Amino acid sequence: MSLFKARDWWSGALGEGEEFDQGCLCVGDVDNSGTGHDKIVVGSYMGMLRIFCPNANKQSEGGSADAQLLEVQLQNAIIQVEVGKFVSCSELLHLAVLHPRKLSVYSVTGTAGNVEHGDQYQLKLVYEHNLQRTACNMTYGTFGGATGHHSLCIQSMDGMLMFFEQDSYSFGRFLPGFLLPGPLAYNSRTDSFLTVSSARQLESYKYETLAVATEAETRQDSDLTPKSGGKRLTPDWTFVLGEQALDISVPSFSHSSSSILVLGERNLFCLRDNGQIRFMKKLEFNPSCFLPYASVKDGTTNLLLGNHNNMLLVYQDVTLQWAAQLPFVPVAVRVANFPELKGAVVSLSSDGHLLSSYMGTDPSFFSTPKVDAREADYEQVDAEMKKLQKLIREATSTQDILPKSDALEDLSVKATVFPSLDASSQALIQDMDGLPVPSVTVQVKVKASSVLQSAKLSICVQPPLAVTQDQFVLEPMGVGSTKEVSFSAFLNVHYPPADLTGDIVVSYSSPTGVPRVLQSRFNLPLALVCVPSSPAKGTKFKITVDTNQPPVDLSALFREFSAKTEDKDGNSLAFQFLSGAKVTVLASKTSQRYRIQSDSFEDMWLVVKELVQRFDQHFSKLGIKDFKKSFSGPIPLQEYFLSVDNHFQLRVNAQQYQDLLSERAVQFRAIQRRLLTRFKDKTPAPLQSLDTLLDATYNQVITLAEAAEENRALLEQAFVRLRSSTHLLVLLLSLWQGLTHDQTAILEATLLPLLQDTPQLGWEESCDAAVSHLLRSCLSRSPKDQATSLAQIGGSVLSLPQDTTRLKKHIALLCDRLGKGGRLTLASEANVQIPAQIQNLAAPGGVEPIAEDLGDGEEVENPQEMTKFIKKKPSRKVKKEKDSKEKKDVSREPSEATVKEEAGVPEEPIKEAKKETKESSKDKKESKKDSSKEAKEPKDEVKKKESSSSKEKKEKKEKEKEGKESGDRKVSRKSSVKVKDKKKETEAAEG
C-alpha cells in the first residue's frame, strides 16, 4: 500500500518464548529524572518486567543490553503496566503492575555510578492489594474530581469494578447484564467510566452513580431490586456498536476536541462525551491496536492505527495521511520523547519485538554522473524505429488465445514410432477379411529439467485405432532424469480411420506447485491399416492431381509397399485396406499427373494425404523449391454429399429409436402399475391379458434397444467416414485454389468443427453455423453485408435440422465463392468498421439467413426484412414450391415401418398408438378450421380497405419502375442469359 517503511531508530528482542499483549507496554518518566525524557516499561505474561531508555549511540555499540535499565522476574504474570501518581502525599510517578490476583505499586529509583558500569536502578514495592477476583484490565485517573493523585479501577473477569484509592480499597460494583469483560477507560472530563458490554454496545457509568449504587456481594445480587438504601446501577448512556471492541481511548491533550475513540473489529468510532457519534470510519483490514495523539490542526484528532498487514497508518480524523511498513504485527503502540528523538513511535509485537522508529524517508546522496553529449545518428535511430514497429505489428497481429512463454519447459517429451511393424502383433482382432492386423510400437521419452512430482502420461488416438495402454503414472523425477514408456497401436474396428495421428498429454506440477500440461503428437504409418495389392481397373470415384515436375517412380515413394507389388515400372500402386476397400494410384508416363481411384470415396483420403506429403518430402530432398501441386477439378461435391446424407439418416434413425423407446417405456410402466394394483387387490380379479401385453412390450423394448445400439455403432462408423471425406474435400479445395496453411486451417475448422458426434450437438448444425459465418464475413459479397453480420449479436439454438438441403447449398456456395476469388481470413473481421446505421438495424434475437445466388452476382434479400415492409399474399408459384419441398422432405425421412422392420418390432401396438395420435390431430385440425373461418371474416373487410389505398400507391410505383426498366434493359440482357443458363444447369443436375 505504501512505498515508505518505518525507519528503525532502536530495536530489541525481549526474551525467548514470551508473550505480550495490549496492556504490556507503557512509556513515561518512571524514574522521575526530571529531564522529561520517557522510559519504556514492558511486562510479559511470563512475569518479566523490563525498563529501557533507548539511545541511538547505544544501539550501534552494544545493542538493547546497554539501553536496558532494569530487568526483574516477578512471581506472577503481568497483565498490564501503567505509570502515574499512585502514592498519596507524593507527586512522584510510580509504576502500577496488574497481576491476575494482585495489584502492586512500585517505585523505580536510579543511583549514579562511579565506575564504567554506569547507573544502577532499583525496583521497590510501595504497597500491594490482593484481589478476591481474577483481574482482566485496569484504568486510572482522578476519580471524583480529586487532584494531586490518581486512583485505580480494576475490572474482574466476572464483571466487577473494584476501586482503589492509593493503598486503600474503596468499593466494588458489578456491571449489569455482564457476560464477558471488555476494554475499560476513564473519561476525566465527565468523571465516567467507559466499557463495551457483551451486547456489543458502549456503556458509560458515572463515578457518582457507581459510588451510590447498591453494594453487591455477588454477581446475582446486582440484578435484583434493592430492598433498602442505594440505587440499582444503570448506565448513563449507551451506544450500539454492532461489533466487539478492541480498545477504548479518551484523549485529554486538547479540551476543544472532546472525543471518545473506540476501535472495533471492522470500524473506528469517534463519539462525543454525551454519546453522540462524531464520525465512523470503515476499515478495509483487521486492526490490531491504535493510539490517539496531539494534532497540530485545532479541532481534529490524529491517531496511529496498526493492522495485521504489518502496516502502521496515520489518520487525521477519517483521512489517511501516511502509511508505513512495519516488520511485524503490532499489539501495542505508544509515542515517546527520547533524548535524541522527539515523538518516536514505540511498537511491540506479540512475540517480544520492541521497536522505536520514526516515519519518513532517508535522503539519497547518489547523483547521476554526467553523460557525454554526442550527436544522434538519425539513420541508426530510423532503423531501430522500423525494427520496433515491426515487432509491435507482429505482437498485435497474433490472435493466439494463450500467450507464448519464452521460458524453458520443466519437461520435454519426444515420441518415436518404430519404422517396422511388430513381429508379433498386439492387436485385439488378429484377422480382418482374411488379412492379418498388424501393430506398431511407439516409444515415448520424457526428460525433466527440474524436480517433478506426480506426473501422468496419457495417450489419445482417434477410433477405430486403439493402443495397448493409454495411461502411465511416472515416478518422481529429478533434474536431468529421463523416463521411457512404450505402447503399441493397432486397428480395432472393421473400418479405416480418418486420422493416423495420436496425441501424448503429460500433466504434472511445477516445482512451485503450478499445474501444467505438455502435449506432443506422433504419426502412425500407413502400413498399419492397409497392405499392398494388385491395381484395380474399373472404379467409381477418381481424383487427378497435377504437378509441375516430371513423374516420380511410385515404388521409390512407397518403398514399404513396392516390395510386394507386381508392377515393376513403378507407374501403378494399389493399397488394400484391412476393411475391404482398395485404392489405386496411377502415374502418367507422358504427363505430370497422378490419378487416385477407388470404389469408396472416403477411403481415398489417407492415400491422397500420404501421396501429397511424400511428394513434398521427395522434392525438398532434391532441393527443388518451386514444386507445385494442384487439382483441376471439378470438386466432387455429389460424392461428398453421399457421406453427409448417410450420416444424417443415421442421426434421424437414432432420434426415432429414442422416441419409440420412450413410448414403449411409458407403456411398460403403465402396464406394471395396473398389474400391481390387480395383485394388491384383496379380491382377485382377472388380469385381462395384461401379463401377455407386458411380455410383448418388454420384448419390444429389448428389440428397440438392440436396434438403437446397432444404429449407434453404424453412426460412429459413418462419422469417421464423414471426417475422412471432409478431410479429402478440404485438401482438394486447397489444391484447387492454392490456399495457404492458415487458410486451409480455417477451412478445416469450418467443415470439421467437432471431433466427436453427440446427441445434443451434431456435425450438421455445427458445420452449417460455421459455414454461414464464413459466408457472412470474409466470403460476403460486399463490405456492407460483412459489417451487418459482424454487428449481429446472439443467435438461434443449434438443433438437428429437418434435412440437409440448406447445408448442401451453403457448402456449394462456399466452394463457388472460393472459386470466384474469395479468400479465407480472420483479420478482415477486425478491420471492418461497423456503421452506426447497420448497428441499429442488427437484431439481437437471431441469425439472418444467407443470401443464396440467383445468377452471376445477384442475391436474395432477407425474407424476414421483406415481410416487415410488404404485406402481400404468397403467389401460387411460392405455394407450389413449398408443397413440393414438403413432399420431398416427407419422402426423404425414413418411415416408421422401415424402422420397425429393422428392429423386429410387432406392428399392432404401434398402430394403436398411431390411431390415438391421428384422432387427436383430427380434432386439432377441426378446431383450427373453425377458428380460421371466424378469423377470415374480419380479415376480408380489412383487406378491402387496404386494397383501395394500396392501388393508388401501386400505380405510382409502376410508373417509376417503367422509367427505370427502360434504362436497365440494355444492361441486364447478359445477366438474364446467364441466369437462364444457370437455372438449366441446376435443373439438369437435380434431374
Beta strands, then each sheet from edge to edge (+ up, - down):
strand 1: 6-13
strand 2: 25-28
strand 3: 39-43
strand 4: 48-52
strand 5: 68-73
strand 6: 80-84
strand 7: 94-99
strand 8: 102-111
strand 9: 120-130
strand 10: 135-141
strand 11: 151-156
strand 12: 160-165
strand 13: 168-174
strand 14: 184-187
strand 15: 192-196
strand 16: 201-206
strand 17: 237-240
strand 18: 245-249
strand 19: 260-264
strand 20: 267-271
strand 21: 277-282
strand 22: 287-293
strand 23: 302-307
strand 24: 311-316
strand 25: 319-325
strand 26: 330-338
strand 27: 341-349
strand 28: 353-359
strand 29: 411-417
strand 30: 431-432
strand 31: 435-436
strand 32: 439-448
strand 33: 453-461
strand 34: 465-467
strand 35: 471-474
strand 36: 482-491
strand 37: 501-509
strand 38: 515-523
strand 39: 530-533
strand 40: 541-547
strand 41: 572-577
strand 42: 582-587
strand 43: 593-598
strand 44: 629-630
sheet 1: 1+ 28- 27+ 26-
sheet 2: 2+ 3- 4+ 5-
sheet 3: 6+ 7- 8+ 9-
sheet 4: 10+ 11- 12+ 13-
sheet 5: 14+ 15- 16+ 17-
sheet 6: 18+ 19- 20+ 21-
sheet 7: 22+ 23- 24+ 25-
sheet 8: 29+ 32- 36+ 34-
sheet 9: 30+ 31-
sheet 10: 35+ 33- 37+ 38-
sheet 11: 39+ 41- 42+ 43- 40+ 44-
end
